């Protein structure tokens, strides 16, 4: 992993904090999902940037209610000890109906410092 190219890992090999976030977000459990982030974390999703726990909490609350969809974790990759990519397949009533989203996590001290979500 010295060339900064992500390598495939088993889905269950993702760090606990990432699994906690993904599971809580999928279950619309905002209170648990927000515990995965550092106090000064940043989330970038759909062209918007959310900085700090309060902004991330608001984003999680909106994201959980805006559309109805199913989510399946389909791939996990690791670049180094603090950088992971989880790919999820979503199907639902949002524009387009299906999408594969890449959740790019940067960890710091066992929590999510940066999350970038993109197709």
N, CA and C atoms as a LAMMPS dump frame, in Angstrom:
ITEM: TIMESTEP
0
ITEM: NUMBER OF ATOMS
357
ITEM: BOX BOUNDS ff ff ff
-5.0000000000000000e+02 5.0000000000000000e+02
-5.0000000000000000e+02 5.0000000000000000e+02
-5.0000000000000000e+02 5.0000000000000000e+02
ITEM: ATOMS id mol type element x y z
1 1 1 N 0.816 -1.192 0
2 1 2 C 0 0 0
3 1 3 C 0.864 1.261 0
4 2 1 N 2.038 1.173 -0.505
5 2 2 C 2.932 2.321 -0.512
6 2 3 C 2.768 3.196 -1.743
7 3 1 N 2.001 2.752 -2.729
8 3 2 C 1.855 3.533 -3.95
9 3 3 C 0.576 4.368 -3.964
10 4 1 N -0.133 4.443 -2.845
11 4 2 C -1.362 5.217 -2.699
12 4 3 C -2.488 4.764 -3.612
13 5 1 N -2.403 3.548 -4.145
14 5 2 C -3.48 2.976 -4.926
15 5 3 C -4.348 2.13 -3.989
16 6 1 N -5.66 2.396 -3.971
17 6 2 C -6.529 1.615 -3.092
18 6 3 C -6.507 0.137 -3.465
19 7 1 N -6.491 -0.704 -2.469
20 7 2 C -6.573 -2.144 -2.713
21 7 3 C -7.873 -2.656 -2.108
22 8 1 N -8.455 -3.641 -2.754
23 8 2 C -9.711 -4.223 -2.291
24 8 3 C -9.483 -4.944 -0.967
25 9 1 N -10.412 -4.738 -0.044
26 9 2 C -10.4 -5.453 1.232
27 9 3 C -11.782 -6.085 1.427
28 10 1 N -11.876 -7.035 2.336
29 10 2 C -13.173 -7.648 2.645
30 10 3 C -14.099 -6.587 3.23
31 11 1 N -15.383 -6.682 2.913
32 11 2 C -16.354 -5.705 3.418
33 11 3 C -16.305 -5.62 4.937
34 12 1 N -16.116 -6.76 5.594
35 12 2 C -16.095 -6.752 7.058
36 12 3 C -14.742 -6.324 7.631
37 13 1 N -13.802 -5.957 6.752
38 13 2 C -12.501 -5.46 7.22
39 13 3 C -12.472 -3.938 7.349
40 14 1 N -13.57 -3.278 6.99
41 14 2 C -13.64 -1.827 7.198
42 14 3 C -13.542 -1.53 8.688
43 15 1 N -12.92 -0.437 9.071
44 15 2 C -12.841 -0.083 10.496
45 15 3 C -14.233 0.055 11.116
46 16 1 N -14.316 -0.228 12.385
47 16 2 C -15.59 -0.183 13.118
48 16 3 C -16.28 1.149 12.963
49 17 1 N -15.547 2.249 12.995
50 17 2 C -16.157 3.575 12.92
51 17 3 C -16.866 3.771 11.573
52 18 1 N -16.313 3.233 10.504
53 18 2 C -16.948 3.338 9.187
54 18 3 C -18.191 2.469 9.141
55 19 1 N -18.084 1.258 9.631
56 19 2 C -19.24 0.359 9.676
57 19 3 C -20.354 0.944 10.537
58 20 1 N -19.974 1.541 11.669
59 20 2 C -20.964 2.179 12.546
60 20 3 C -21.698 3.292 11.807
61 21 1 N -20.948 4.151 11.127
62 21 2 C -21.56 5.239 10.371
63 21 3 C -22.489 4.695 9.285
64 22 1 N -21.999 3.782 8.463
65 22 2 C -22.801 3.257 7.347
66 22 3 C -24.077 2.59 7.843
67 23 1 N -23.97 1.792 8.886
68 23 2 C -25.133 1.093 9.444
69 23 3 C -26.132 2.084 10.029
70 24 1 N -25.648 3.042 10.792
71 24 2 C -26.54 4.032 11.409
72 24 3 C -27.207 4.901 10.347
73 25 1 N -26.444 5.324 9.357
74 25 2 C -27.011 6.169 8.296
75 25 3 C -28.089 5.401 7.532
76 26 1 N -27.799 4.149 7.202
77 26 2 C -28.772 3.307 6.503
78 26 3 C -30.043 3.137 7.33
79 27 1 N -29.904 3.048 8.65
80 27 2 C -31.044 2.87 9.541
81 27 3 C -31.676 4.177 10.006
82 28 1 N -31.246 5.317 9.421
83 28 2 C -31.771 6.642 9.782
84 28 3 C -31.55 6.961 11.262
85 29 1 N -30.463 6.434 11.819
86 29 2 C -30.107 6.675 13.217
87 29 3 C -29.047 7.789 13.257
88 30 1 N -29.517 9.026 13.134
89 30 2 C -28.617 10.173 13.059
90 30 3 C -27.761 10.319 14.312
91 31 1 N -28.34 10.064 15.469
92 31 2 C -27.605 10.23 16.726
93 31 3 C -26.383 9.321 16.772
94 32 1 N -26.507 8.098 16.306
95 32 2 C -25.365 7.184 16.283
96 32 3 C -24.412 7.538 15.153
97 33 1 N -24.94 7.877 13.985
98 33 2 C -24.094 8.199 12.83
99 33 3 C -23.15 9.356 13.137
100 34 1 N -23.634 10.38 13.812
101 34 2 C -22.815 11.564 14.075
102 34 3 C -21.674 11.26 15.051
103 35 1 N -21.797 10.198 15.855
104 35 2 C -20.72 9.837 16.784
105 35 3 C -19.483 9.313 16.066
106 36 1 N -19.591 9.039 14.772
107 36 2 C -18.458 8.53 14.01
108 36 3 C -17.488 9.646 13.602
109 37 1 N -17.893 10.902 13.77
110 37 2 C -17.118 12.034 13.265
111 37 3 C -16.338 12.758 14.356
112 38 1 N -15.181 13.321 13.96
113 38 2 C -14.444 14.205 14.855
114 38 3 C -15.246 15.498 15.013
115 39 1 N -14.956 16.262 16.029
116 39 2 C -15.677 17.514 16.266
117 39 3 C -15.522 18.527 15.147
118 40 1 N -14.406 18.465 14.426
119 40 2 C -14.161 19.41 13.342
120 40 3 C -14.236 18.743 11.964
121 41 1 N -14.967 17.644 11.875
122 41 2 C -15.064 16.875 10.627
123 41 3 C -15.719 17.68 9.508
124 42 1 N -15.472 17.22 8.298
125 42 2 C -16.064 17.811 7.097
126 42 3 C -16.687 16.699 6.267
127 43 1 N -17.889 16.967 5.74
128 43 2 C -18.547 16.064 4.792
129 43 3 C -18.804 16.848 3.52
130 44 1 N -18.478 16.243 2.384
131 44 2 C -18.772 16.825 1.079
132 44 3 C -19.721 15.854 0.385
133 45 1 N -20.92 16.337 0.053
134 45 2 C -21.945 15.495 -0.579
135 45 3 C -22.776 16.333 -1.537
136 46 1 N -22.918 15.85 -2.739
137 46 2 C -23.802 16.466 -3.729
138 46 3 C -23.496 17.962 -3.923
139 47 1 N -22.201 18.286 -3.951
140 47 2 C -21.805 19.671 -4.194
141 47 3 C -21.858 20.59 -2.99
142 48 1 N -22.189 20.047 -1.826
143 48 2 C -22.279 20.862 -0.608
144 48 3 C -21.249 20.382 0.408
145 49 1 N -20.721 21.32 1.176
146 49 2 C -19.749 21.002 2.211
147 49 3 C -20.36 21.323 3.573
148 50 1 N -20.231 20.368 4.494
149 50 2 C -20.763 20.511 5.853
150 50 3 C -19.585 20.39 6.811
151 51 1 N -19.366 21.43 7.61
152 51 2 C -18.222 21.45 8.514
153 51 3 C -18.677 21.501 9.953
154 52 1 N -18.147 20.593 10.764
155 52 2 C -18.483 20.529 12.174
156 52 3 C -19.675 19.618 12.442
157 53 1 N -19.75 19.17 13.673
158 53 2 C -20.765 18.193 14.068
159 53 3 C -22.191 18.712 13.876
160 54 1 N -22.45 19.97 14.206
161 54 2 C -23.814 20.502 14.073
162 54 3 C -24.26 20.499 12.615
163 55 1 N -23.394 20.928 11.702
164 55 2 C -23.738 20.934 10.276
165 55 3 C -23.91 19.513 9.751
166 56 1 N -23.054 18.597 10.188
167 56 2 C -23.153 17.197 9.76
168 56 3 C -24.429 16.573 10.301
169 57 1 N -24.793 16.878 11.53
170 57 2 C -26.035 16.37 12.115
171 57 3 C -27.247 16.838 11.297
172 58 1 N -27.262 18.104 10.902
173 58 2 C -28.347 18.625 10.079
174 58 3 C -28.403 17.951 8.718
175 59 1 N -27.245 17.747 8.104
176 59 2 C -27.17 17.059 6.812
177 59 3 C -27.687 15.63 6.94
178 60 1 N -27.266 14.929 7.983
179 60 2 C -27.726 13.546 8.186
180 60 3 C -29.242 13.487 8.34
181 61 1 N -29.806 14.421 9.09
182 61 2 C -31.253 14.455 9.289
183 61 3 C -32.003 14.67 7.99
184 62 1 N -31.521 15.575 7.163
185 62 2 C -32.163 15.822 5.855
186 62 3 C -31.985 14.634 4.93
187 63 1 N -30.783 14.079 4.879
188 63 2 C -30.488 12.965 3.976
189 63 3 C -31.34 11.743 4.306
190 64 1 N -31.667 11.576 5.58
191 64 2 C -32.446 10.411 6.001
192 64 3 C -33.907 10.509 5.601
193 65 1 N -34.407 11.71 5.32
194 65 2 C -35.834 11.862 5.048
195 65 3 C -36.159 12.351 3.641
196 66 1 N -35.158 12.763 2.887
197 66 2 C -35.412 13.375 1.58
198 66 3 C -35.967 12.38 0.562
199 67 1 N -35.417 11.153 0.542
200 67 2 C -35.855 10.134 -0.413
201 67 3 C -35.977 8.797 0.297
202 68 1 N -36.702 7.88 -0.338
203 68 2 C -36.785 6.506 0.143
204 68 3 C -35.897 5.661 -0.76
205 69 1 N -35.015 4.864 -0.151
206 69 2 C -34.099 4.077 -0.972
207 69 3 C -33.569 2.882 -0.189
208 70 1 N -33.052 1.907 -0.939
209 70 2 C -32.358 0.779 -0.339
210 70 3 C -30.871 0.955 -0.604
211 71 1 N -30.059 0.395 0.273
212 71 2 C -28.61 0.552 0.187
213 71 3 C -27.952 -0.807 0.366
214 72 1 N -26.97 -1.08 -0.489
215 72 2 C -26.192 -2.311 -0.333
216 72 3 C -24.715 -1.975 -0.483
217 73 1 N -23.926 -2.335 0.516
218 73 2 C -22.478 -2.161 0.465
219 73 3 C -21.926 -3.179 -0.53
220 74 1 N -21.231 -2.701 -1.565
221 74 2 C -20.78 -3.598 -2.633
222 74 3 C -19.265 -3.727 -2.745
223 75 1 N -18.509 -2.786 -2.168
224 75 2 C -17.061 -2.839 -2.324
225 75 3 C -16.403 -2.058 -1.2
226 76 1 N -15.221 -2.488 -0.817
227 76 2 C -14.423 -1.774 0.184
228 76 3 C -12.975 -1.775 -0.278
229 77 1 N -12.348 -0.622 -0.133
230 77 2 C -10.944 -0.465 -0.525
231 77 3 C -10.211 0.333 0.553
232 78 1 N -8.889 0.096 0.605
233 78 2 C -8.055 0.794 1.57
234 78 3 C -6.815 1.311 0.862
235 79 1 N -6.494 2.585 1.069
236 79 2 C -5.289 3.176 0.497
237 79 3 C -4.13 3.095 1.485
238 80 1 N -4.411 3.456 2.731
239 80 2 C -3.421 3.357 3.801
240 80 3 C -4.18 3.231 5.112
241 81 1 N -3.495 3.38 6.227
242 81 2 C -4.122 3.152 7.527
243 81 3 C -5.295 4.075 7.814
244 82 1 N -5.349 5.241 7.174
245 82 2 C -6.388 6.224 7.481
246 82 3 C -7.32 6.565 6.312
247 83 1 N -7.193 5.882 5.175
248 83 2 C -7.99 6.215 3.995
249 83 3 C -8.689 4.978 3.436
250 84 1 N -10.019 5.055 3.395
251 84 2 C -10.844 3.935 2.956
252 84 3 C -11.913 4.431 1.991
253 85 1 N -12.34 3.543 1.098
254 85 2 C -13.443 3.836 0.183
255 85 3 C -14.455 2.709 0.318
256 86 1 N -15.692 3.07 0.635
257 86 2 C -16.79 2.108 0.684
258 86 3 C -17.744 2.462 -0.451
259 87 1 N -18.063 1.5 -1.289
260 87 2 C -18.986 1.751 -2.396
261 87 3 C -20.328 1.126 -2.045
262 88 1 N -21.373 1.933 -2.186
263 88 2 C -22.725 1.456 -1.895
264 88 3 C -23.607 1.647 -3.129
265 89 1 N -24.455 0.662 -3.365
266 89 2 C -25.425 0.721 -4.456
267 89 3 C -26.755 1.154 -3.858
268 90 1 N -27.316 2.251 -4.377
269 90 2 C -28.594 2.773 -3.895
270 90 3 C -29.643 2.639 -4.988
271 91 1 N -30.846 2.241 -4.595
272 91 2 C -32.008 2.217 -5.482
273 91 3 C -33.151 2.864 -4.739
274 92 1 N -33.872 3.779 -5.423
275 92 2 C -34.971 4.437 -4.734
276 92 3 C -35.7 5.448 -5.588
277 93 1 N -36.405 6.364 -4.914
278 93 2 C -37.254 7.335 -5.596
279 93 3 C -36.557 8.677 -5.832
280 94 1 N -35.238 8.685 -5.849
281 94 2 C -34.47 9.89 -6.147
282 94 3 C -34.262 9.978 -7.662
283 95 1 N -33.902 11.146 -8.183
284 95 2 C -33.699 11.293 -9.627
285 95 3 C -32.693 10.266 -10.158
286 96 1 N -33.065 9.539 -11.179
287 96 2 C -32.207 8.509 -11.754
288 96 3 C -32.523 7.122 -11.229
289 97 1 N -32.996 7.027 -9.994
290 97 2 C -33.457 5.756 -9.428
291 97 3 C -32.399 4.799 -8.924
292 98 1 N -31.201 4.796 -9.518
293 98 2 C -30.118 3.942 -9.037
294 98 3 C -28.793 4.691 -9.159
295 99 1 N -27.891 4.399 -8.261
296 99 2 C -26.564 5.017 -8.31
297 99 3 C -25.606 4.2 -7.447
298 100 1 N -24.365 4.153 -7.866
299 100 2 C -23.294 3.609 -7.035
300 100 3 C -22.521 4.81 -6.498
301 101 1 N -22.487 4.924 -5.18
302 101 2 C -21.793 6.045 -4.542
303 101 3 C -20.536 5.542 -3.845
304 102 1 N -19.462 6.327 -3.985
305 102 2 C -18.198 6.029 -3.324
306 102 3 C -18.08 6.949 -2.117
307 103 1 N -17.97 6.362 -0.957
308 103 2 C -17.808 7.088 0.3
309 103 3 C -16.318 7.05 0.629
310 104 1 N -15.644 8.185 0.466
311 104 2 C -14.197 8.265 0.689
312 104 3 C -13.951 8.815 2.094
313 105 1 N -13.456 7.95 2.962
314 105 2 C -13.246 8.284 4.369
315 105 3 C -11.783 8.58 4.648
316 106 1 N -11.546 9.647 5.406
317 106 2 C -10.24 9.922 5.993
318 106 3 C -10.446 9.872 7.503
319 107 1 N -9.671 9.024 8.172
320 107 2 C -9.805 8.862 9.623
321 107 3 C -8.704 9.62 10.352
322 108 1 N -9.027 10.054 11.561
323 108 2 C -8.053 10.658 12.463
324 108 3 C -8.411 10.222 13.869
325 109 1 N -7.478 9.641 14.564
326 109 2 C -7.677 9.199 15.947
327 109 3 C -8.916 8.315 16.087
328 110 1 N -9.138 7.443 15.112
329 110 2 C -10.227 6.473 15.202
330 110 3 C -11.605 7.003 14.839
331 111 1 N -11.682 8.246 14.339
332 111 2 C -12.962 8.832 13.933
333 111 3 C -12.848 9.38 12.513
334 112 1 N -13.983 9.663 11.91
335 112 2 C -14.002 10.201 10.548
336 112 3 C -13.709 11.703 10.6
337 113 1 N -12.638 12.093 9.945
338 113 2 C -12.261 13.505 9.851
339 113 3 C -12.823 14.127 8.578
340 114 1 N -12.878 13.332 7.501
341 114 2 C -13.369 13.806 6.211
342 114 3 C -14.115 12.687 5.528
343 115 1 N -15.297 13.005 5
344 115 2 C -16.076 12.068 4.196
345 115 3 C -16.482 12.793 2.922
346 116 1 N -16.078 12.226 1.788
347 116 2 C -16.47 12.761 0.489
348 116 3 C -17.305 11.695 -0.205
349 117 1 N -18.529 12.055 -0.566
350 117 2 C -19.454 11.12 -1.212
351 117 3 C -19.624 11.571 -2.654
352 118 1 N -19.332 10.635 -3.589
353 118 2 C -19.423 10.981 -5.011
354 118 3 C -19.705 9.731 -5.83
355 119 1 N -20.305 9.924 -7.011
356 119 2 C -20.553 8.773 -7.886
357 119 3 C -19.261 8.156 -8.374
